[in-house]
Amino acid sequence: MADISCDIVVIGAGVLGLSVAAELTARGHDVRVIDPGRTNASAVAAGMIAPAFESVLDGVNAERALLLRDAAALWPDFARRVRIRLDETPAEWRGADAEEAAETLRALGFEVEPGAVRVATDVRLNAAAALYALKASLTSPVIKDHAEAVEPTADGWRVSTTEGAVLGNQLVVATGAYAALPGLPGGTTTLIDGVQPIAGQIGRVAAPLSDRVVRGREAYVAPGAGGALIGATMVFGSRDLTPDPEASERLATAAGALLGTDAPADIEWRAGVRGATPDGLPLAGPVGDGLHLALAPRRNGWLLGPLVGRVVADGIEGRPSGPHAAALDPLRPTLPAG
């Protein structure tokens, strides 16, 4: 591959990297994305955009719930622009604590449908199809290669790959829970290497189980690719992609309880690794000298994709980025030490 020059280089083609690239492309920038093409956590995920039920599960305050709700509100326009189909069937919370969950949601400012605990804010998409659509929205195809190292240049950044180099005026690192690339500044390396990996497994059933996302404290069931998805575990500090039989049995039993049936059988289990910061929000924005981060969304990568894309693009263009940019700032003073 001959050396390539562009405005902005994005390393990583998960939901955050591609959302940033799609936003920048829509603004007229020449963007190149580098990614080896292996399966990432964004592809394994159920594709839920769930500000309400994530707020319940994480016990967040009103400020965090507002951030998640505002992030979800960006999705309809973003989805139309990049041609992602949203399944807008409202998700439902089930279980013995359903009324308690409803009270929590109302206190946080979410509207709950009468009767069943359903919220219109919580929708979903097909993760694999959405990744394909994000890639298709780019002017240039993803460069399927490994980024091996980076280095600053007089005009920006040089990214060395196994086949050549990609040079850009600005660099966005969206490498998930992977270690920092050689050549990054020491402070940025510390930030990236402080991201905590979280291994999680999700199961696929060939037969449909529900017409909507059904959630509870112990599991969820979501429609997916003609069948259903069951999830999910969160093993903090782990990069192990081997499904755990005990966790599989526990998730299957919990899924059956949500549906009022026996535990589903013939489940194909997969695992992925996500990254998280100590405060649970991603690192999204500039860190200096034409360098930007877009990583570590915990389990909310799909929910936060358009917001992260907007915040990073605004940072690259040097424009104000709305009320939530400070909460995602990689250099935020409120970020606890890792």
TORKOL-4160 file (C-alpha; in steps of 0.2 Angstrom, whole numbers, padded with zeros to 4 digits, m for minus):
338
<pt num="1" X="0000" Y="0000" Z="0000"/>
<pt num="2" X="0007" Y="0017" Z="m0005"/>
<pt num="3" X="0006" Y="0030" Z="0009"/>
<pt num="4" X="m0011" Y="0039" Z="0010"/>
<pt num="5" X="m0014" Y="0057" Z="0015"/>
<pt num="6" X="m0030" Y="0063" Z="0022"/>
<pt num="7" X="m0038" Y="0076" Z="0034"/>
<pt num="8" X="m0042" Y="0064" Z="0048"/>
<pt num="9" X="m0036" Y="0047" Z="0053"/>
<pt num="10" X="m0047" Y="0036" Z="0064"/>
<pt num="11" X="m0040" Y="0020" Z="0071"/>
<pt num="12" X="m0054" Y="0008" Z="0076"/>
<pt num="13" X="m0070" Y="0003" Z="0067"/>
<pt num="14" X="m0081" Y="m0001" Z="0082"/>
<pt num="15" X="m0097" Y="0009" Z="0084"/>
<pt num="16" X="m0088" Y="0024" Z="0092"/>
<pt num="17" X="m0074" Y="0025" Z="0078"/>
<pt num="18" X="m0087" Y="0023" Z="0064"/>
<pt num="19" X="m0099" Y="0036" Z="0072"/>
<pt num="20" X="m0085" Y="0049" Z="0073"/>
<pt num="21" X="m0080" Y="0045" Z="0055"/>
<pt num="22" X="m0097" Y="0046" Z="0049"/>
<pt num="23" X="m0100" Y="0063" Z="0057"/>
<pt num="24" X="m0084" Y="0070" Z="0050"/>
<pt num="25" X="m0088" Y="0063" Z="0033"/>
<pt num="26" X="m0105" Y="0071" Z="0033"/>
<pt num="27" X="m0096" Y="0088" Z="0038"/>
<pt num="28" X="m0085" Y="0086" Z="0022"/>
<pt num="29" X="m0069" Y="0080" Z="0029"/>
<pt num="30" X="m0058" Y="0067" Z="0021"/>
<pt num="31" X="m0057" Y="0053" Z="0033"/>
<pt num="32" X="m0048" Y="0036" Z="0033"/>
<pt num="33" X="m0052" Y="0023" Z="0045"/>
<pt num="34" X="m0040" Y="0009" Z="0049"/>
<pt num="35" X="m0045" Y="m0007" Z="0057"/>
<pt num="36" X="m0040" Y="m0025" Z="0054"/>
<pt num="37" X="m0058" Y="m0032" Z="0053"/>
<pt num="38" X="m0059" Y="m0044" Z="0067"/>
<pt num="39" X="m0075" Y="m0046" Z="0077"/>
<pt num="40" X="m0076" Y="m0032" Z="0090"/>
<pt num="41" X="m0088" Y="m0029" Z="0105"/>
<pt num="42" X="m0099" Y="m0018" Z="0094"/>
<pt num="43" X="m0103" Y="m0032" Z="0083"/>
<pt num="44" X="m0106" Y="m0044" Z="0097"/>
<pt num="45" X="m0118" Y="m0032" Z="0106"/>
<pt num="46" X="m0137" Y="m0033" Z="0105"/>
<pt num="47" X="m0138" Y="m0015" Z="0098"/>
<pt num="48" X="m0149" Y="m0008" Z="0112"/>
<pt num="49" X="m0151" Y="0011" Z="0113"/>
<pt num="50" X="m0158" Y="0011" Z="0131"/>
<pt num="51" X="m0156" Y="0026" Z="0141"/>
<pt num="52" X="m0170" Y="0022" Z="0153"/>
<pt num="53" X="m0166" Y="0005" Z="0158"/>
<pt num="54" X="m0148" Y="0008" Z="0158"/>
<pt num="55" X="m0151" Y="0021" Z="0171"/>
<pt num="56" X="m0161" Y="0009" Z="0182"/>
<pt num="57" X="m0148" Y="m0004" Z="0181"/>
<pt num="58" X="m0134" Y="0008" Z="0185"/>
<pt num="59" X="m0143" Y="0018" Z="0198"/>
<pt num="60" X="m0138" Y="0034" Z="0190"/>
<pt num="61" X="m0142" Y="0052" Z="0196"/>
<pt num="62" X="m0154" Y="0064" Z="0186"/>
<pt num="63" X="m0139" Y="0072" Z="0177"/>
<pt num="64" X="m0132" Y="0055" Z="0170"/>
<pt num="65" X="m0150" Y="0050" Z="0165"/>
<pt num="66" X="m0152" Y="0067" Z="0156"/>
<pt num="67" X="m0135" Y="0063" Z="0146"/>
<pt num="68" X="m0141" Y="0046" Z="0141"/>
<pt num="69" X="m0158" Y="0052" Z="0136"/>
<pt num="70" X="m0151" Y="0067" Z="0126"/>
<pt num="71" X="m0139" Y="0054" Z="0118"/>
<pt num="72" X="m0153" Y="0043" Z="0113"/>
<pt num="73" X="m0162" Y="0058" Z="0106"/>
<pt num="74" X="m0149" Y="0061" Z="0093"/>
<pt num="75" X="m0152" Y="0043" Z="0085"/>
<pt num="76" X="m0167" Y="0046" Z="0074"/>
<pt num="77" X="m0158" Y="0060" Z="0063"/>
<pt num="78" X="m0142" Y="0051" Z="0064"/>
<pt num="79" X="m0150" Y="0034" Z="0058"/>
<pt num="80" X="m0159" Y="0042" Z="0044"/>
<pt num="81" X="m0143" Y="0050" Z="0038"/>
<pt num="82" X="m0132" Y="0034" Z="0038"/>
<pt num="83" X="m0147" Y="0023" Z="0033"/>
<pt num="84" X="m0148" Y="0013" Z="0049"/>
<pt num="85" X="m0165" Y="0005" Z="0053"/>
<pt num="86" X="m0171" Y="0007" Z="0070"/>
<pt num="87" X="m0183" Y="m0005" Z="0078"/>
<pt num="88" X="m0193" Y="0008" Z="0088"/>
<pt num="89" X="m0204" Y="m0005" Z="0097"/>
<pt num="90" X="m0203" Y="0001" Z="0116"/>
<pt num="91" X="m0193" Y="m0010" Z="0127"/>
<pt num="92" X="m0201" Y="m0017" Z="0143"/>
<pt num="93" X="m0195" Y="m0021" Z="0160"/>
<pt num="94" X="m0202" Y="m0036" Z="0169"/>
<pt num="95" X="m0199" Y="m0044" Z="0186"/>
<pt num="96" X="m0204" Y="m0043" Z="0204"/>
<pt num="97" X="m0197" Y="m0025" Z="0204"/>
<pt num="98" X="m0206" Y="m0019" Z="0189"/>
<pt num="99" X="m0216" Y="m0006" Z="0199"/>
<pt num="100" X="m0200" Y="0000" Z="0208"/>
<pt num="101" X="m0191" Y="0002" Z="0191"/>
<pt num="102" X="m0206" Y="0012" Z="0185"/>
<pt num="103" X="m0205" Y="0024" Z="0200"/>
<pt num="104" X="m0186" Y="0026" Z="0197"/>
<pt num="105" X="m0189" Y="0030" Z="0179"/>
<pt num="106" X="m0202" Y="0043" Z="0183"/>
<pt num="107" X="m0191" Y="0051" Z="0196"/>
<pt num="108" X="m0177" Y="0052" Z="0183"/>
<pt num="109" X="m0189" Y="0061" Z="0170"/>
<pt num="110" X="m0193" Y="0046" Z="0159"/>
<pt num="111" X="m0211" Y="0043" Z="0153"/>
<pt num="112" X="m0218" Y="0026" Z="0157"/>
<pt num="113" X="m0232" Y="0019" Z="0148"/>
<pt num="114" X="m0248" Y="0014" Z="0158"/>
<pt num="115" X="m0249" Y="m0004" Z="0163"/>
<pt num="116" X="m0233" Y="m0013" Z="0157"/>
<pt num="117" X="m0217" Y="m0004" Z="0161"/>
<pt num="118" X="m0212" Y="0001" Z="0144"/>
<pt num="119" X="m0203" Y="0017" Z="0138"/>
<pt num="120" X="m0202" Y="0024" Z="0121"/>
<pt num="121" X="m0184" Y="0030" Z="0123"/>
<pt num="122" X="m0177" Y="0012" Z="0123"/>
<pt num="123" X="m0176" Y="0005" Z="0106"/>
<pt num="124" X="m0164" Y="m0006" Z="0096"/>
<pt num="125" X="m0155" Y="m0009" Z="0080"/>
<pt num="126" X="m0146" Y="m0024" Z="0072"/>
<pt num="127" X="m0128" Y="m0021" Z="0076"/>
<pt num="128" X="m0120" Y="m0030" Z="0061"/>
<pt num="129" X="m0131" Y="m0021" Z="0049"/>
<pt num="130" X="m0128" Y="m0005" Z="0058"/>
<pt num="131" X="m0109" Y="m0007" Z="0057"/>
<pt num="132" X="m0111" Y="m0011" Z="0038"/>
<pt num="133" X="m0122" Y="0005" Z="0036"/>
<pt num="134" X="m0109" Y="0016" Z="0045"/>
<pt num="135" X="m0095" Y="0009" Z="0034"/>
<pt num="136" X="m0105" Y="0012" Z="0018"/>
<pt num="137" X="m0108" Y="0030" Z="0023"/>
<pt num="138" X="m0090" Y="0034" Z="0022"/>
<pt num="139" X="m0082" Y="0041" Z="0006"/>
<pt num="140" X="m0067" Y="0030" Z="0007"/>
<pt num="141" X="m0068" Y="0011" Z="0012"/>
<pt num="142" X="m0060" Y="0005" Z="0029"/>
<pt num="143" X="m0042" Y="0001" Z="0027"/>
<pt num="144" X="m0041" Y="m0017" Z="0033"/>
<pt num="145" X="m0024" Y="m0017" Z="0042"/>
<pt num="146" X="m0016" Y="m0016" Z="0059"/>
<pt num="147" X="m0010" Y="0000" Z="0065"/>
<pt num="148" X="0007" Y="m0003" Z="0073"/>
<pt num="149" X="0013" Y="0014" Z="0079"/>
<pt num="150" X="0010" Y="0032" Z="0078"/>
<pt num="151" X="0021" Y="0047" Z="0077"/>
<pt num="152" X="0018" Y="0066" Z="0077"/>
<pt num="153" X="0024" Y="0075" Z="0061"/>
<pt num="154" X="0026" Y="0093" Z="0056"/>
<pt num="155" X="0008" Y="0093" Z="0049"/>
<pt num="156" X="m0001" Y="0081" Z="0060"/>
<pt num="157" X="0001" Y="0062" Z="0063"/>
<pt num="158" X="0008" Y="0047" Z="0054"/>
<pt num="159" X="0001" Y="0030" Z="0057"/>
<pt num="160" X="0012" Y="0015" Z="0052"/>
<pt num="161" X="0003" Y="m0001" Z="0047"/>
<pt num="162" X="0009" Y="m0017" Z="0041"/>
<pt num="163" X="0007" Y="m0012" Z="0023"/>
<pt num="164" X="0012" Y="0007" Z="0023"/>
<pt num="165" X="0008" Y="0023" Z="0032"/>
<pt num="166" X="m0008" Y="0034" Z="0033"/>
<pt num="167" X="m0004" Y="0053" Z="0036"/>
<pt num="168" X="m0018" Y="0064" Z="0043"/>
<pt num="169" X="m0019" Y="0082" Z="0050"/>
<pt num="170" X="m0028" Y="0075" Z="0065"/>
<pt num="171" X="m0029" Y="0058" Z="0073"/>
<pt num="172" X="m0043" Y="0049" Z="0082"/>
<pt num="173" X="m0039" Y="0034" Z="0093"/>
<pt num="174" X="m0055" Y="0023" Z="0095"/>
<pt num="175" X="m0046" Y="0006" Z="0099"/>
<pt num="176" X="m0058" Y="0000" Z="0112"/>
<pt num="177" X="m0050" Y="m0009" Z="0127"/>
<pt num="178" X="m0034" Y="m0012" Z="0118"/>
<pt num="179" X="m0017" Y="m0006" Z="0124"/>
<pt num="180" X="m0011" Y="0011" Z="0119"/>
<pt num="181" X="m0001" Y="0011" Z="0102"/>
<pt num="182" X="0018" Y="0015" Z="0103"/>
<pt num="183" X="0021" Y="0033" Z="0099"/>
<pt num="184" X="0007" Y="0041" Z="0108"/>
<pt num="185" X="0011" Y="0054" Z="0121"/>
<pt num="186" X="0014" Y="0048" Z="0139"/>
<pt num="187" X="m0002" Y="0056" Z="0146"/>
<pt num="188" X="m0013" Y="0049" Z="0132"/>
<pt num="189" X="m0005" Y="0032" Z="0135"/>
<pt num="190" X="m0009" Y="0033" Z="0153"/>
<pt num="191" X="m0027" Y="0037" Z="0149"/>
<pt num="192" X="m0029" Y="0023" Z="0137"/>
<pt num="193" X="m0020" Y="0010" Z="0147"/>
<pt num="194" X="m0031" Y="0015" Z="0162"/>
<pt num="195" X="m0046" Y="0009" Z="0153"/>
<pt num="196" X="m0053" Y="m0007" Z="0161"/>
<pt num="197" X="m0058" Y="m0021" Z="0150"/>
<pt num="198" X="m0075" Y="m0030" Z="0153"/>
<pt num="199" X="m0078" Y="m0047" Z="0145"/>
<pt num="200" X="m0096" Y="m0051" Z="0142"/>
<pt num="201" X="m0105" Y="m0065" Z="0134"/>
<pt num="202" X="m0122" Y="m0065" Z="0124"/>
<pt num="203" X="m0132" Y="m0079" Z="0117"/>
<pt num="204" X="m0141" Y="m0081" Z="0100"/>
<pt num="205" X="m0156" Y="m0092" Z="0098"/>
<pt num="206" X="m0162" Y="m0096" Z="0080"/>
<pt num="207" X="m0181" Y="m0095" Z="0085"/>
<pt num="208" X="m0189" Y="m0078" Z="0089"/>
<pt num="209" X="m0193" Y="m0077" Z="0108"/>
<pt num="210" X="m0201" Y="m0059" Z="0110"/>
<pt num="211" X="m0207" Y="m0045" Z="0098"/>
<pt num="212" X="m0198" Y="m0032" Z="0109"/>
<pt num="213" X="m0183" Y="m0030" Z="0121"/>
<pt num="214" X="m0188" Y="m0037" Z="0138"/>
<pt num="215" X="m0176" Y="m0033" Z="0152"/>
<pt num="216" X="m0174" Y="m0037" Z="0170"/>
<pt num="217" X="m0161" Y="m0036" Z="0184"/>
<pt num="218" X="m0152" Y="m0053" Z="0179"/>
<pt num="219" X="m0154" Y="m0053" Z="0160"/>
<pt num="220" X="m0162" Y="m0047" Z="0144"/>
<pt num="221" X="m0170" Y="m0055" Z="0129"/>
<pt num="222" X="m0170" Y="m0045" Z="0112"/>
<pt num="223" X="m0176" Y="m0049" Z="0095"/>
<pt num="224" X="m0161" Y="m0052" Z="0083"/>
<pt num="225" X="m0158" Y="m0057" Z="0065"/>
<pt num="226" X="m0173" Y="m0068" Z="0064"/>
<pt num="227" X="m0171" Y="m0076" Z="0081"/>
<pt num="228" X="m0167" Y="m0069" Z="0098"/>
<pt num="229" X="m0152" Y="m0063" Z="0108"/>
<pt num="230" X="m0150" Y="m0067" Z="0127"/>
<pt num="231" X="m0138" Y="m0057" Z="0138"/>
<pt num="232" X="m0127" Y="m0052" Z="0145"/>
<pt num="233" X="m0113" Y="m0054" Z="0158"/>
<pt num="234" X="m0100" Y="m0041" Z="0163"/>
<pt num="235" X="m0084" Y="m0048" Z="0170"/>
<pt num="236" X="m0073" Y="m0033" Z="0175"/>
<pt num="237" X="m0055" Y="m0034" Z="0172"/>
<pt num="238" X="m0056" Y="m0049" Z="0160"/>
<pt num="239" X="m0052" Y="m0051" Z="0142"/>
<pt num="240" X="m0057" Y="m0069" Z="0141"/>
<pt num="241" X="m0068" Y="m0073" Z="0126"/>
<pt num="242" X="m0072" Y="m0091" Z="0131"/>
<pt num="243" X="m0091" Y="m0092" Z="0136"/>
<pt num="244" X="m0093" Y="m0098" Z="0154"/>
<pt num="245" X="m0105" Y="m0113" Z="0156"/>
<pt num="246" X="m0111" Y="m0107" Z="0173"/>
<pt num="247" X="m0115" Y="m0090" Z="0167"/>
<pt num="248" X="m0124" Y="m0097" Z="0151"/>
<pt num="249" X="m0135" Y="m0107" Z="0162"/>
<pt num="250" X="m0139" Y="m0093" Z="0173"/>
<pt num="251" X="m0143" Y="m0081" Z="0159"/>
<pt num="252" X="m0154" Y="m0094" Z="0150"/>
<pt num="253" X="m0164" Y="m0097" Z="0166"/>
<pt num="254" X="m0166" Y="m0079" Z="0169"/>
<pt num="255" X="m0172" Y="m0076" Z="0151"/>
<pt num="256" X="m0185" Y="m0090" Z="0153"/>
<pt num="257" X="m0191" Y="m0081" Z="0169"/>
<pt num="258" X="m0193" Y="m0065" Z="0160"/>
<pt num="259" X="m0203" Y="m0073" Z="0146"/>
<pt num="260" X="m0213" Y="m0085" Z="0158"/>
<pt num="261" X="m0207" Y="m0100" Z="0150"/>
<pt num="262" X="m0194" Y="m0114" Z="0152"/>
<pt num="263" X="m0176" Y="m0108" Z="0149"/>
<pt num="264" X="m0172" Y="m0107" Z="0130"/>
<pt num="265" X="m0162" Y="m0121" Z="0123"/>
<pt num="266" X="m0149" Y="m0122" Z="0109"/>
<pt num="267" X="m0141" Y="m0106" Z="0113"/>
<pt num="268" X="m0125" Y="m0101" Z="0103"/>
<pt num="269" X="m0114" Y="m0091" Z="0115"/>
<pt num="270" X="m0102" Y="m0077" Z="0110"/>
<pt num="271" X="m0091" Y="m0065" Z="0120"/>
<pt num="272" X="m0083" Y="m0048" Z="0117"/>
<pt num="273" X="m0072" Y="m0036" Z="0127"/>
<pt num="274" X="m0078" Y="m0018" Z="0130"/>
<pt num="275" X="m0068" Y="m0004" Z="0139"/>
<pt num="276" X="m0074" Y="0007" Z="0154"/>
<pt num="277" X="m0068" Y="0021" Z="0163"/>
<pt num="278" X="m0069" Y="0023" Z="0182"/>
<pt num="279" X="m0084" Y="0035" Z="0180"/>
<pt num="280" X="m0093" Y="0024" Z="0167"/>
<pt num="281" X="m0093" Y="0037" Z="0153"/>
<pt num="282" X="m0082" Y="0036" Z="0138"/>
<pt num="283" X="m0066" Y="0046" Z="0134"/>
<pt num="284" X="m0072" Y="0057" Z="0119"/>
<pt num="285" X="m0063" Y="0073" Z="0114"/>
<pt num="286" X="m0046" Y="0081" Z="0111"/>
<pt num="287" X="m0031" Y="0078" Z="0122"/>
<pt num="288" X="m0020" Y="0090" Z="0113"/>
<pt num="289" X="m0009" Y="0092" Z="0097"/>
<pt num="290" X="m0022" Y="0086" Z="0085"/>
<pt num="291" X="m0025" Y="0070" Z="0095"/>
<pt num="292" X="m0042" Y="0064" Z="0100"/>
<pt num="293" X="m0050" Y="0049" Z="0109"/>
<pt num="294" X="m0066" Y="0040" Z="0106"/>
<pt num="295" X="m0066" Y="0025" Z="0117"/>
<pt num="296" X="m0072" Y="0016" Z="0133"/>
<pt num="297" X="m0091" Y="0017" Z="0133"/>
<pt num="298" X="m0094" Y="0003" Z="0145"/>
<pt num="299" X="m0110" Y="m0006" Z="0139"/>
<pt num="300" X="m0117" Y="0010" Z="0130"/>
<pt num="301" X="m0107" Y="0011" Z="0114"/>
<pt num="302" X="m0122" Y="0010" Z="0103"/>
<pt num="303" X="m0132" Y="0022" Z="0114"/>
<pt num="304" X="m0118" Y="0035" Z="0114"/>
<pt num="305" X="m0112" Y="0033" Z="0096"/>
<pt num="306" X="m0119" Y="0049" Z="0089"/>
<pt num="307" X="m0116" Y="0059" Z="0104"/>
<pt num="308" X="m0097" Y="0054" Z="0104"/>
<pt num="309" X="m0097" Y="0057" Z="0085"/>
<pt num="310" X="m0103" Y="0075" Z="0087"/>
<pt num="311" X="m0092" Y="0079" Z="0102"/>
<pt num="312" X="m0076" Y="0073" Z="0094"/>
<pt num="313" X="m0080" Y="0081" Z="0077"/>
<pt num="314" X="m0084" Y="0098" Z="0086"/>
<pt num="315" X="m0067" Y="0096" Z="0095"/>
<pt num="316" X="m0058" Y="0093" Z="0079"/>
<pt num="317" X="m0067" Y="0108" Z="0071"/>
<pt num="318" X="m0064" Y="0119" Z="0087"/>
<pt num="319" X="m0082" Y="0123" Z="0090"/>
<pt num="320" X="m0093" Y="0122" Z="0106"/>
<pt num="321" X="m0100" Y="0105" Z="0108"/>
<pt num="322" X="m0115" Y="0106" Z="0119"/>
<pt num="323" X="m0119" Y="0103" Z="0137"/>
<pt num="324" X="m0112" Y="0085" Z="0138"/>
<pt num="325" X="m0095" Y="0088" Z="0131"/>
<pt num="326" X="m0087" Y="0091" Z="0148"/>
<pt num="327" X="m0094" Y="0075" Z="0155"/>
<pt num="328" X="m0085" Y="0065" Z="0141"/>
<pt num="329" X="m0069" Y="0075" Z="0141"/>
<pt num="330" X="m0054" Y="0063" Z="0142"/>
<pt num="331" X="m0045" Y="0076" Z="0153"/>
<pt num="332" X="m0060" Y="0079" Z="0164"/>
<pt num="333" X="m0055" Y="0083" Z="0182"/>
<pt num="334" X="m0069" Y="0073" Z="0189"/>
<pt num="335" X="m0063" Y="0057" Z="0182"/>
<pt num="336" X="m0057" Y="0046" Z="0196"/>
<pt num="337" X="m0040" Y="0039" Z="0196"/>
<pt num="338" X="m0039" Y="0022" Z="0187"/>
